[in-house]
Amino acid sequence: MAKEITMKEVWTTLHSIDVAPFTEKKMNLTYLSWARAWMLTVDKFPDARYEFHDFDGVPYRTYPDGSGEVVTSVTIGSHTRSMALPIMDNRNNSIQNPNSRQVSDNRMRCLVKNLAMGFGLGMSVFAQHDFLPTDEEEKKVEKKVEKKVEKKSDDW
């Protein structure tokens, strides 16, 4: 009879994988693709499985403003972790009334987030993006920079 793997062993195994050679860049973001993340997971834990949650037959939970979130669960051994992710566009802005492609893309992003937050795989990639500015914050920074540039050019 095989020994039951502990959550610490799962975390240590997946967290120790250097995912840097497998990451990709899109715009200014570094990410680990869902296909690569799942391949790396199953390579270490072949019996791992995941599921996407539905809400009354809908593949995402809807909020009053029309936005929503997707939810995944990943099970490795006897350890199951669930994770939610807002349905967002590629700039991390919430999407109202998402279409099937947006839901599908975000389900897969949620799977990768679950593997990182719940099991340690690629956590270093998520740690980089922990403090990404929203569009509003980015616009404020751009305006401040423009004002400083204008002020300096006035001083010349």
C-alpha angles and dihedrals in degrees: 000000000000119000114250110250115236124230088243090057091049092049094045092048097049097035090054093060110105101226094178094099089054100047124106133203126231117175104322095330130100114210143171112230118237092238092054093043092052092045091052091048096049090045088065099029110028093181094056115126138183138198137194118226124230126202113215090330094314118114093226141036112252125218125209092260092057095257121117150184136230125221130207135183125205123194124197114175105321093332119103125181126183127203136185128208129187113241102254140170123239090278092055093253118144116254123220117214095001121210125229094267092052091049092048094048092049093047088058092046088051090052090055091046089051092051089051102041097034102036109015102248110144094351088147090064092053092046089060091057097044094106103035112151120243119235090263092051090046091053091050091052091047091051091050091050091048091051092050091049091049092048092049092048088052089054093056 
